[in-house]
Amino acid sequence: MTTPTSSSTKSRTFFLNEKQELASLDKEGGGGQANYVAINWQLRSGNLERSFRQAISAPTKSRDPAVGKHHFIVAVPVAELAKYSTSQKAQAQGGIIKESPDFGAEQSKLFRKLGMDLVETLPDGKAAVHLPVARASQILTTINTLPNASSREQGRWINIDQFEPLDWKTRVSYSWLAGLPEKTPVPTMIRFQPVLTRVEAQDILQVLVRLLTPPSERLIKADRDFSGRYWCMGELHRETIFAIAQEFSSIQSLHPPLTTPVALASPKKKQKPSPTASSSKQPFTSTTPEPVSSISELPIVAVVDTGIPEQHGTLAPYRRAGYRDPDIDPSTRYMGNHGSLVASCVVFGRMAPNQAQPTPGICRVHDVMVSRDVNYINDEIVETAIETVVATAPDVRVFNLSFGNVSLDNCDEIVRRERLIDLQNLDNIAFARDILLVIAAGNSINGVTPEKEYPNHIDDPRWQLGSIARSFNGVVCGAFVDTLHPDAIAREIGAPSPFTLIGPGLCDSPVPGFSAPGGNALPNYTPALGSGIWAWTADSLWEDHVGTSYAAPLLSQQAAWVLKGLARYCPPGVRPFTATAKAWLNLVANRLPLRGALERLAQRTLGKGFATAERLWAPRPESAVFLWQTVLQMPGSISRVHLPIPLDWLNHAKAPSLRIVAAWETPVNSALTGSWGCRKVNLRLRPFGDIQALRGSGNAVGTYPLIDRTFNLHPDHLKEKLFSLSENNWIVEVDYEEVGEYPPAMTFSPQQRVGVAIELLDADEDPVSPQVVLQALPIAQEMTRLSVLQQPIQTPIIIRQP
């Protein structure tokens, strides 16, 4: 065979489809049941029975009409479990290993087996659970028979020590309640328990109305969130809030309406770049990856923000009307500058400070106004707005959210819970609707300095991510410096912007995962003008702004182009998965290497760096990229695909390497404090179709929906691992498992979308490209599109309520 080198071969991207896919398999069952150290089940059963009866006892005073239908109680975990094990750790302890149950992780699934619903996990490790009143006698019977039950049945109860009544203080923050005025009604959100039906919610609303004292007290609005949980908003006196919290176990939360700040304070007048600032060469283009004949052919991004003027002097040709809160004054078309600034970054990208006129836009924007006023987003309508856009504008698949919450550690437990439920709903919308949420990491408070100097402020609690920026299914974008400023804090190109918030996210998830230019800050942590992103205000003034709010739109723009580019390779009736776009973005993203404390900070603020769509239109000649998307039909089912890796290239490449990035959206549950995600995808690479899998470097983090692994393909390494080299195709496999309980009242389709991006390259300084050999293979003529879906995607989520 010839040496795989050629300078005349045009590089291309390869798409794996059903012609390379193998028949699906079902994963074989798991191991045996754990062997626990003997437990006195007579004593345990008696304790469970007594505490269960006390927990479900009806309160002496309650006007809650749902009391006779539902029990909401608390399950208390045992302090410790001991089981026999043959592991090395156990052998060092006499063959016994001890563990503590965690209701926010894998043990979350046990409640469904017991006939209960997990509602939430409480800060002390306990769990709030629900059961219908009609099921209580059945559960009591089961508890009484535990001493003589099978080990399998006993194993279902082994993690629970006792039950307790659900304290009314889990429904309302006592400190908030105590600080309210006595005679003046305050805006209050009333969230019902998630398992209530529509009829039950209506009955409770009628009772609540009778509790109020008009005209000072009133209910204003009622609705249901994405998880199926009903809610209402009203103006209530402190005494009424207290009475509802004490008497209504069917109410999950009472709290003030939630809002989110949009950005750092904006300058009030037109700015000019600092005359002493020096700019690096900008790596960000303002041209389309491929020519378009009209603006209507440009991809579109929904800007979920404060609104854009309809007749904006610069943005009007690229703006498309979207969503307005029906409860606000119809004459209010936008609020402040923030929406226009963000939209400007989406449309025109990163522009030079001295650019007098914008180049032609490379994206359109779908205007989605969700603001409460100039400075705050109305959290209560964000879900509704996104759902409305998905239903009315199916071509919109990228949603830019350039706003972030205060740190969760600064919230009381009730508000913290509600912010996490809001995030749960956003993540589940992304899973259900197959949309891509691009979320700004958020900015530190203007003028607040960290306890330790930059870049050693990495663990400062005031720089922690807010709730929205801890998304699993969205992509979170931090900010870095790409323009030098003589007076600013960060003095190195590529360094994290001093104001950008710092990960990790929930359950140590690796967010932020991406970054883009966002500007710098002065030593007093105010904006370093001349270092930021230039954009147009609502009045079409040309201004310089810093913040992650203006970094995220640059990533949104590229994500929209990735989806547009992938659509060219989809058969009729098939759309590229957002998971496939996420896999691509993770594969191609890059950032400048840093040193010491800067690199440590960058790993928790900048992720993999900035990602573009460019390589879809202009593949690199030194490597070969394969893209594959598949649907797993149920837990344990395995999707497999042939991956051609020519043996001739392996033998000529000095450092052959394979990188595989798999991405997906997972259902999430705010009660899963130990995992957040309900599903986990597994990936395996089998060289030459072997039964054994090759191990790679890099591991997935918990249930975070991303796998990024690199495999050493050197023939010597493969032989060392006992693989026999041959011309057989390699096999890539993916499957998924359920690792946590779903939110109550929600049923998820067992189908799971997965997107995979694979890069084959020679990591040597003088690389041998795989392009020539791959394109010479007969199979290469078939790798021109993504798969036809053999089975249509089922309805992703169903709310289990009439």
C-alpha positions in Angstrom: 0.0 0.0 0.0 1.1 3.6 -0.6 2.2 5.9 2.1 -0.8 7.9 3.2 0.4 11.4 2.3 -0.8 13.9 -0.3 -1.1 17.6 -0.5 -3.7 17.7 -3.2 -6.5 15.8 -1.5 -9.2 18.2 -0.3 -10.1 17.6 3.3 -13.6 16.6 4.3 -15.7 15.6 7.3 -17.1 12.1 7.5 -20.6 11.3 8.6 -21.5 7.9 10.1 -25.0 6.7 9.4 -27.2 3.5 9.3 -24.9 2.0 6.6 -22.1 1.9 9.2 -24.3 1.1 12.2 -24.6 -2.4 13.6 -27.7 -4.0 15.1 -28.6 -2.7 18.5 -27.9 -4.9 21.5 -29.4 -5.2 25.0 -27.0 -4.8 27.9 -26.8 -7.8 30.1 -28.0 -7.6 33.7 -25.9 -6.4 36.6 -24.5 -8.1 39.7 -26.0 -9.7 42.7 -27.7 -8.2 45.7 -25.5 -6.6 48.4 -24.9 -8.8 51.5 -25.6 -6.6 54.5 -24.5 -7.3 58.1 -27.4 -8.7 60.1 -30.1 -6.2 61.0 -32.7 -6.7 63.8 -35.7 -6.4 61.5 -38.2 -6.9 64.4 -36.9 -3.7 66.0 -36.5 -1.8 62.7 -40.1 -2.8 61.6 -41.6 -1.6 64.9 -39.7 1.8 64.6 -40.8 2.3 61.0 -44.4 1.5 61.8 -44.7 3.8 64.9 -43.0 6.7 63.1 -45.0 6.2 59.9 -48.3 6.3 61.8 -47.2 9.5 63.6 -46.0 11.1 60.3 -49.3 10.5 58.5 -51.6 11.6 61.3 -53.9 14.4 60.1 -53.2 17.8 61.6 -55.7 18.9 64.2 -56.4 22.2 62.4 -56.3 22.4 58.6 -58.3 24.1 55.9 -56.4 22.3 53.2 -58.9 20.3 51.0 -56.1 18.0 49.9 -55.4 16.6 53.4 -57.8 13.7 52.9 -56.1 12.7 49.7 -52.3 13.2 50.1 -49.7 12.6 52.7 -46.4 14.6 52.6 -43.9 13.3 55.1 -40.2 13.0 55.7 -38.0 9.9 55.3 -35.0 9.8 57.6 -32.0 7.8 56.5 -30.1 5.5 58.7 -26.8 6.9 59.9 -24.7 4.1 58.4 -25.0 0.7 56.7 -22.5 -2.2 57.0 -22.1 -4.8 54.3 -19.7 -7.7 53.5 -17.4 -7.1 50.6 -14.4 -8.8 49.0 -12.8 -5.5 47.9 -9.3 -4.5 49.1 -10.7 -1.7 51.2 -13.1 -4.0 53.0 -10.5 -6.7 53.6 -8.4 -4.1 55.5 -11.5 -3.6 57.7 -12.3 -7.2 58.5 -14.3 -7.8 55.2 -16.9 -5.2 56.1 -17.4 -1.8 54.4 -19.6 1.0 55.8 -21.6 3.5 53.8 -24.1 6.2 54.4 -27.3 6.3 52.3 -27.8 9.3 50.0 -31.4 10.0 49.0 -30.2 12.6 46.5 -28.3 10.0 44.4 -28.9 6.4 43.5 -31.1 5.7 46.6 -33.6 8.2 45.1 -35.0 5.3 43.1 -36.1 3.3 46.1 -39.1 5.4 47.0 -40.9 4.5 43.8 -40.5 0.8 44.7 -42.0 1.6 48.1 -45.1 3.2 46.6 -44.0 6.8 47.3 -42.8 9.8 45.3 -39.6 11.6 46.1 -40.5 15.3 46.2 -37.2 16.9 47.4 -34.1 16.2 49.4 -33.7 18.3 52.5 -30.5 20.0 53.7 -29.9 17.4 56.5 -30.0 14.4 54.2 -33.6 13.6 54.8 -36.2 13.4 52.0 -39.6 14.9 51.6 -41.9 12.2 50.1 -45.5 11.9 49.0 -48.0 9.0 49.1 -51.7 8.9 48.4 -53.8 8.5 51.5 -55.3 5.3 50.0 -51.8 3.7 49.8 -51.0 4.2 53.5 -52.6 1.0 54.7 -50.7 -1.1 52.1 -47.4 0.4 53.1 -48.2 -0.3 56.8 -48.9 -3.9 56.0 -45.6 -4.2 54.1 -43.7 -2.6 57.1 -45.3 -5.1 59.5 -44.2 -8.1 57.4 -40.6 -7.0 57.1 -39.3 -9.4 59.8 -40.3 -12.4 57.7 -39.9 -10.8 54.3 -37.4 -11.8 51.6 -34.0 -10.2 51.6 -35.0 -8.4 48.4 -38.0 -6.7 50.1 -36.0 -5.9 53.2 -33.3 -4.4 50.9 -35.9 -1.8 49.7 -36.3 -0.5 53.3 -32.8 -0.9 54.6 -31.8 2.8 54.0 -34.7 4.3 56.0 -34.5 4.6 59.7 -37.8 6.3 60.5 -40.4 8.8 59.2 -41.3 12.3 60.5 -44.0 14.8 59.8 -43.1 17.5 57.3 -42.4 20.7 59.2 -44.2 23.9 58.0 -40.9 25.7 58.0 -39.9 23.8 54.9 -42.6 25.8 53.1 -41.6 29.3 54.0 -38.5 31.1 55.2 -39.1 32.2 58.8 -36.5 35.0 58.4 -38.4 36.4 55.4 -41.7 36.0 57.1 -40.5 37.7 60.3 -39.2 40.7 58.3 -42.5 41.5 56.5 -44.7 44.4 57.5 -47.7 43.6 59.6 -50.4 45.5 57.8 -49.1 45.9 54.2 -49.7 43.1 51.7 -46.6 41.9 49.8 -46.2 40.1 46.5 -46.1 36.4 47.2 -45.6 33.3 45.1 -47.5 30.2 46.2 -46.2 27.0 44.7 -48.3 23.8 45.1 -46.9 20.4 45.6 -45.9 18.9 42.2 -48.2 15.8 42.5 -51.5 17.7 42.7 -54.0 17.4 39.9 -55.7 20.3 38.1 -59.0 19.7 40.0 -57.2 19.6 43.3 -55.3 22.8 42.5 -58.6 24.5 41.7 -60.1 23.4 45.0 -57.2 24.8 46.9 -57.3 28.1 45.0 -61.0 28.5 46.0 -60.2 27.9 49.6 -57.2 30.4 49.4 -59.5 33.0 48.0 -61.8 32.7 51.0 -58.9 33.2 53.3 -58.0 36.6 51.9 -59.2 39.9 53.1 -60.2 42.1 50.2 -59.5 44.6 48.8 -56.0 44.7 50.3 -55.4 41.0 49.7 -55.9 39.3 46.3 -54.7 36.6 44.0 -53.5 38.0 40.7 -52.4 35.1 38.5 -52.4 31.3 38.4 -50.5 28.9 36.1 -48.5 25.7 35.9 -44.7 25.3 35.3 -43.0 22.9 33.0 -42.8 20.2 35.6 -46.6 20.2 36.0 -46.5 22.1 39.3 -49.3 24.5 39.8 -48.7 28.0 41.3 -50.4 31.3 41.9 -49.3 34.8 42.7 -51.0 37.2 45.0 -50.6 40.1 47.4 -50.9 38.8 51.0 -50.5 39.9 54.5 -47.9 38.3 56.7 -50.6 36.7 58.9 -52.1 35.1 55.9 -48.8 33.7 54.6 -48.1 32.3 58.1 -51.5 30.6 58.2 -51.1 29.0 54.8 -47.7 27.8 55.6 -48.9 26.1 58.8 -52.1 24.6 57.5 -51.6 23.7 53.9 -49.3 20.7 53.4 -50.4 20.8 49.7 -48.3 24.0 49.4 -44.7 23.4 48.7 -43.3 27.0 48.9 -44.3 30.6 49.7 -41.7 33.2 48.7 -41.3 36.6 47.1 -41.3 36.7 43.2 -37.9 35.8 41.8 -35.9 38.1 39.6 -32.4 38.0 38.0 -30.1 40.9 37.3 -29.2 41.2 33.7 -25.6 42.5 33.8 -23.0 44.8 35.2 -24.1 48.5 35.3 -24.1 49.9 31.8 -22.5 53.2 30.9 -25.0 56.0 30.4 -23.4 57.7 27.5 -21.4 57.0 24.3 -17.9 55.8 25.1 -14.6 55.9 23.2 -11.8 53.4 23.4 -9.0 54.2 25.8 -6.2 55.9 23.8 -3.6 53.9 25.8 -5.2 50.5 25.1 -3.5 48.1 22.8 -5.3 45.3 21.0 -4.2 41.9 20.1 -4.9 40.4 16.7 -8.6 39.5 16.8 -9.2 35.8 16.0 -13.0 36.3 15.7 -14.3 36.9 12.2 -17.4 38.9 11.3 -18.1 37.0 8.0 -20.4 34.1 7.3 -18.8 30.6 7.0 -20.6 30.3 3.6 -22.1 32.9 1.3 -25.8 33.7 1.7 -28.0 35.5 -0.8 -30.3 37.2 1.7 -30.6 37.9 5.4 -33.4 35.4 5.6 -30.9 32.6 5.0 -28.9 33.5 8.1 -29.3 31.2 11.2 -31.3 32.7 14.0 -30.8 33.0 17.8 -33.5 33.8 20.3 -32.3 36.6 22.5 -34.1 36.0 25.8 -33.6 39.4 27.4 -35.0 42.9 27.9 -36.2 43.4 24.3 -35.0 45.2 21.2 -36.6 48.2 19.6 -38.6 47.3 16.5 -37.1 50.1 14.4 -33.6 49.9 15.8 -31.3 51.8 13.5 -28.8 49.0 13.1 -30.5 45.8 14.2 -33.9 46.2 12.6 -33.1 44.2 9.4 -31.9 41.3 11.5 -34.6 41.4 14.2 -37.6 39.1 14.2 -40.5 39.7 16.5 -40.9 37.0 19.2 -42.4 37.0 22.6 -43.8 39.7 24.9 -45.2 39.1 28.4 -48.9 39.5 27.9 -49.2 41.0 31.4 -47.2 44.1 30.7 -48.4 47.3 29.0 -48.6 46.6 25.2 -46.9 49.9 24.5 -43.8 48.8 26.2 -41.7 47.2 23.4 -38.4 47.0 25.2 -36.7 48.0 28.5 -33.3 49.5 28.4 -30.2 48.8 26.5 -29.2 45.3 27.5 -31.3 43.4 24.9 -30.0 45.5 22.1 -26.4 45.1 23.2 -26.7 41.3 23.4 -28.4 41.2 20.1 -25.7 43.3 18.5 -23.1 40.8 19.6 -25.2 37.9 18.1 -25.7 39.7 14.8 -22.3 41.2 14.2 -19.9 39.2 16.4 -16.7 40.7 17.7 -16.0 44.0 16.1 -12.9 46.2 16.3 -13.1 49.3 18.4 -12.3 51.6 15.4 -14.9 50.0 13.2 -17.0 52.9 12.1 -19.7 50.9 10.4 -20.7 47.3 11.0 -19.9 44.6 8.4 -23.0 42.7 7.2 -24.6 40.7 10.0 -24.0 37.0 10.2 -27.0 36.0 12.3 -30.6 37.0 12.9 -32.2 37.4 16.3 -35.6 36.4 17.6 -36.6 39.0 20.1 -37.9 37.5 23.4 -38.6 40.1 26.1 -38.8 38.6 29.6 -37.7 41.7 31.7 -39.4 43.0 34.7 -37.7 46.4 34.3 -34.5 47.8 32.9 -32.2 45.9 35.3 -34.0 42.6 36.1 -35.4 39.5 34.3 -38.8 38.2 35.4 -37.9 34.6 36.3 -41.5 33.6 36.4 -42.0 33.9 32.6 -38.7 32.6 31.2 -40.0 29.0 30.8 -43.3 30.2 29.3 -41.4 32.4 26.8 -39.1 29.6 25.7 -42.0 27.2 25.3 -44.0 29.7 23.3 -41.1 30.3 20.9 -40.5 26.6 20.4 -44.1 26.1 19.6 -44.4 29.1 17.2 -40.9 29.3 15.6 -39.5 25.8 15.2 -36.5 27.1 13.3 -35.2 28.7 16.5 -33.0 26.2 18.2 -30.4 28.4 20.0 -31.5 30.5 23.0 -29.1 33.1 24.4 -29.6 33.7 28.2 -27.3 36.6 29.2 -28.3 36.9 32.8 -27.3 35.2 36.0 -28.4 34.8 39.6 -26.8 35.8 42.8 -24.9 32.9 44.5 -27.1 30.2 45.8 -25.3 30.4 49.1 -26.8 33.8 49.6 -30.4 32.5 49.3 -32.5 31.1 52.1 -33.4 27.5 51.7 -36.9 28.2 50.2 -35.6 30.6 47.5 -32.6 28.2 46.8 -35.1 25.4 46.3 -37.2 27.4 43.9 -34.2 28.6 41.9 -33.0 25.1 41.5 -36.5 24.0 40.4 -36.4 26.8 37.8 -33.1 25.4 36.6 -34.6 21.9 36.6 -37.4 23.0 34.4 -35.0 24.8 32.0 -32.8 21.7 31.7 -35.8 19.5 31.1 -37.2 21.9 28.5 -33.8 21.6 26.7 -34.1 17.8 26.9 -37.7 17.7 25.7 -37.6 20.2 22.9 -34.0 19.5 21.7 -32.9 23.1 21.9 -29.6 24.6 22.9 -29.4 27.0 25.8 -26.3 29.2 25.7 -25.9 30.8 29.2 -23.6 33.5 30.4 -21.5 32.5 33.4 -22.4 35.7 35.2 -20.4 38.6 36.6 -19.1 39.6 40.0 -20.8 42.6 41.7 -19.5 45.8 40.3 -17.0 47.4 42.6 -16.6 44.4 44.9 -13.0 43.2 45.3 -12.1 39.6 46.3 -10.4 38.7 49.5 -7.4 37.3 47.6 -5.9 39.1 44.7 -6.6 37.9 41.1 -6.0 35.1 40.0 -5.9 33.6 43.5 -9.5 34.4 44.2 -10.6 31.1 42.8 -12.5 30.0 45.9 -14.0 33.3 46.9 -17.7 32.5 47.6 -18.8 35.8 46.0 -17.5 34.6 42.6 -19.5 31.3 42.7 -21.9 30.6 39.8 -25.6 31.4 40.1 -28.2 28.8 39.6 -28.9 29.3 35.9 -25.2 29.0 35.1 -25.1 25.6 36.7 -27.1 24.1 33.9 -26.4 20.5 32.8 -28.1 20.6 29.4 -27.2 24.1 28.4 -23.7 25.4 27.5 -22.2 27.9 29.9 -19.9 30.6 28.7 -17.3 32.5 30.7 -15.2 35.4 29.5 -11.5 36.0 28.8 -9.3 39.0 27.9 -8.3 39.4 24.3 -7.4 43.1 24.4 -4.5 44.4 26.5 -5.2 47.4 28.8 -2.4 49.2 30.7 -4.5 49.9 33.8 -6.5 46.6 34.0 -6.1 43.7 36.3 -5.5 40.9 33.8 -2.3 41.5 31.9 -2.1 38.5 29.6 -4.0 37.7 26.5 -6.3 34.7 27.0 -6.5 35.2 30.8 -9.9 34.9 32.5 -11.7 38.2 32.8 -11.5 39.2 36.5 -15.3 39.5 36.9 -16.2 36.2 35.3 -17.8 33.8 37.8 -16.1 30.6 38.7 -17.1 26.9 38.6 -17.6 24.1 39.3 -21.3 23.8 39.0 -23.8 21.4 40.6 -22.3 18.1 41.7 -18.8 19.3 40.7 -19.9 19.5 37.0 -17.3 21.1 34.7 -19.0 24.4 34.0 -18.3 26.9 32.5 -17.5 24.7 29.6 -16.7 27.5 27.1 -15.6 31.1 26.9 -15.4 34.1 24.6 -13.9 37.6 24.8 -15.6 39.6 27.5 -13.2 42.4 28.5 -11.2 43.4 31.6 -11.7 45.2 34.9 -9.8 47.9 36.7 -8.2 47.2 40.2 -11.4 48.5 41.9 -13.4 45.9 39.8 -15.2 48.3 37.7 -15.3 47.9 33.9 -12.0 48.7 32.0 -13.5 50.6 29.1 -11.6 50.0 25.9 -11.2 46.3 26.7 -14.7 45.1 26.1 -17.1 44.3 23.3 -18.4 47.1 21.1 -22.1 47.0 20.4 -25.2 49.2 19.8 -27.5 50.5 22.4 -31.3 50.7 22.0 -30.7 54.3 20.7 -28.1 53.0 18.2 -25.1 54.5 20.1 -21.8 52.8 19.6 -20.5 51.7 23.1 -17.9 49.5 24.7 -19.2 47.1 27.4 -17.6 44.3 29.4 -19.2 41.2 30.9 -20.1 37.6 30.2 -23.4 38.9 28.9 -21.5 39.9 25.7 -19.3 36.8 25.6 -22.2 34.3 25.5 -23.7 35.8 22.3 -20.5 35.2 20.4 -20.8 31.5 21.3 -24.5 31.5 20.5 -23.8 32.8 17.0 -21.3 30.0 16.3 -23.7 27.4 17.7 -26.4 28.6 15.4 -24.1 28.2 12.4 -23.1 24.7 13.6 -26.7 23.6 13.5 -27.2 25.2 10.1 -24.1 23.4 8.8 -25.1 20.0 10.2 -28.5 20.3 8.7 -26.9 20.1 5.2 -26.0 16.5 6.0 -29.3 15.4 7.4 -31.7 13.2 5.3 -35.2 14.5 4.8 -37.3 14.6 7.9 -34.3 14.6 10.2 -32.7 17.5 12.1 -29.3 17.5 13.7 -29.5 16.9 17.4 -28.4 19.7 19.7 -26.3 17.0 21.3 -24.4 16.6 18.0 -23.8 20.3 17.9 -22.6 20.3 21.5 -20.2 17.4 20.8 -18.9 19.4 17.8 -18.4 22.5 19.9 -16.5 20.6 22.6 -14.3 18.9 19.9 -13.2 22.1 18.2 -13.1 24.6 21.1 -9.7 25.8 22.1 -8.1 28.4 24.3 -4.6 29.8 24.8 -2.5 27.9 27.4 -1.7 29.7 30.6 0.6 29.1 33.5 0.4 28.6 37.2 -2.5 30.3 39.1 -3.9 31.7 35.8 -4.2 28.2 34.3 -5.8 26.9 37.5 -8.3 29.7 37.3 -8.9 29.2 33.6 -9.8 25.5 34.1 -12.7 26.7 36.3 -13.8 29.7 34.3 -13.0 29.2 30.6 -13.6 25.5 30.0 -12.4 24.4 26.6 -12.3 28.0 25.2 -14.0 29.4 22.2 -15.7 27.2 19.6 -16.5 28.1 16.0 -18.4 26.5 13.0 -15.5 27.2 10.7 -14.2 23.6 10.4 -17.5 22.3 9.2 -16.9 24.4 6.0 -13.1 24.1 6.0 -12.0 20.8 7.5 -8.4 20.8 8.7 -6.1 18.7 6.5 -4.1 17.2 9.3 -6.9 15.3 10.9 -10.2 13.6 10.1 -13.5 14.2 11.9 -16.4 11.8 12.0 -19.9 12.8 13.3 -22.6 10.4 14.4 -26.0 10.8 16.1 -28.1 8.0 17.4 -31.2 7.3 19.5 -31.0 4.8 22.3 -34.4 3.2 22.6 -34.3 2.4 26.3 -31.9 1.9 29.3 -29.5 -0.9 28.5 -29.9 -0.8 24.8 -26.6 -0.4 22.9 -26.1 1.5 19.7 -23.0 0.6 17.7 -21.2 2.0 14.6 -18.3 0.9 12.5 -15.4 3.4 12.5 -12.9 2.9 9.7 -9.3 3.4 10.9 -6.9 2.2 8.1 -4.1 0.0 9.4 -1.8 1.5 6.8 -2.2 5.0 8.4 -1.7 3.5 11.9 1.6 2.0 10.8 2.8 5.3 9.2 1.7 7.8 11.9 4.2 8.4 14.6 1.7 9.3 17.3 -1.8 8.1 16.1 -4.5 9.3 18.4 -8.3 9.2 18.6 -10.5 11.7 20.5 -14.2 10.9 21.1 -16.6 13.5 22.4 -20.1 12.2 23.3 -22.8 14.7 24.4 -26.5 14.3 25.3 -29.3 16.0 27.3 -30.3 14.3 30.4 -33.6 14.5 32.4 -32.8 16.2 35.7 -34.4 16.4 39.1 -33.7 19.1 41.7 -34.1 16.5 44.4 -31.0 14.7 43.2 -28.5 16.7 45.2 -25.9 14.0 44.6 -26.2 13.7 40.8 -28.7 16.3 39.4 -28.9 14.2 36.2 -31.2 11.2 36.0 -29.4 9.4 33.2 -25.8 8.6 32.4 -24.4 7.6 28.9 -21.5 5.1 28.7 -19.1 4.9 25.8 -16.7 2.2 24.6 -14.2 1.8 21.8 -13.4 -1.7 20.5 -10.3 -1.8 18.3 -10.7 -3.9 15.2 -14.1 -5.1 16.3 -12.6 -6.9 19.3 -14.7 -8.1 22.3 -12.5 -6.1 24.6 -12.6 -2.3 24.8 -9.6 0.1 24.8 -9.2 2.4 27.8 -8.7 6.1 27.1 -7.6 9.1 29.1 -10.2 11.5 30.4 -13.3 10.6 32.4 -16.9 11.8 32.5 -17.8 13.8 35.7 -20.8 12.2 37.5 -23.9 12.4 35.4 -22.8 15.6 33.6 -23.9 14.9 30.0 -20.5 14.9 28.3 -17.7 12.4 27.7 -14.4 13.5 26.3 -11.8 10.8 25.9 -8.5 10.4 24.0 -7.1 7.1 23.0 -3.5 6.1 22.2 -3.7 4.2 18.9 0.0 3.5 18.5 0.4 -0.1 17.2 2.9 -0.9 20.0 0.4 0.3 22.6 -2.4 -1.8 21.0 -0.2 -4.9 21.0 0.8 -4.2 24.7 -3.0 -4.3 25.4 -3.3 -7.6 23.6 -5.1 -6.4 20.5 -4.4 -8.1 17.2 -3.8 -5.6 14.4 -6.0 -6.1 11.4 -7.9 -4.3 8.6 -11.2 -4.8 10.5 -13.2 -1.7 11.3 -13.3 -0.4 14.9 -16.5 -0.2 16.8 -17.9 2.7 18.9 -20.7 1.8 21.3 -23.0 3.9 23.5 -25.7 3.0 26.0 -27.3 4.7 28.9 -28.5 3.8 32.4 -31.0 5.4 34.8 -29.1 6.6 37.9 -31.7 8.7 39.6 -35.5 9.2 40.1 -37.4 11.5 37.7 -39.3 14.5 39.1 -42.7 13.6 40.5 -45.7 13.8 38.1 -43.4 13.6 35.1 -42.9 10.6 32.8 -40.0 10.6 30.4 -39.7 8.7 27.2 -37.1 5.9 27.5 -35.5 7.2 24.2 -32.3 9.0 24.6 -30.6 11.2 21.9 -26.7 11.1 21.8 -24.4 13.0 19.5 -20.8 11.9 18.9 -17.8 13.8 17.4 -14.6 11.8 16.7 -11.2 13.2 15.6 -8.5 10.9 14.2 -5.1 12.5 14.0 -1.3 12.1 14.3 -0.2 14.1 17.4 3.4 14.2 16.1 5.1 17.5 15.2 5.2 16.3 11.6 1.8 14.7 11.4 0.7 12.2 8.8 -2.9 13.0 7.7 -5.5 10.2 7.6 -7.5 12.1 4.9 -5.9 10.4 1.8 -6.2 6.8 3.1 -9.7 7.3 4.4 -11.1 8.9 1.3 -9.6 6.0 -0.7 -11.7 3.5 1.2 -14.9 2.4 -0.6 -16.9 3.0 2.6 -16.0 6.7 2.4 -18.5 7.2 -0.4 -21.3 6.3 2.0 -20.2 8.6 4.8 -21.8 11.7 3.4 -24.8 12.2 5.7 -26.1 11.5 9.2 -28.5 8.6 9.9 -32.1 8.2 8.9 -34.0 7.7 12.1 -35.5 4.2 12.0 -37.9 4.9 14.9 -39.3 8.4 15.4 -38.6 10.2 18.7 -41.5 9.6 21.1 -43.1 12.4 23.1 -40.1 13.2 25.4 -42.0 14.2 28.6 -45.6 13.6 29.8 -47.1 15.2 32.8 -49.0 12.6 34.8 -52.0 14.7 35.6 -55.6 14.9 34.3 
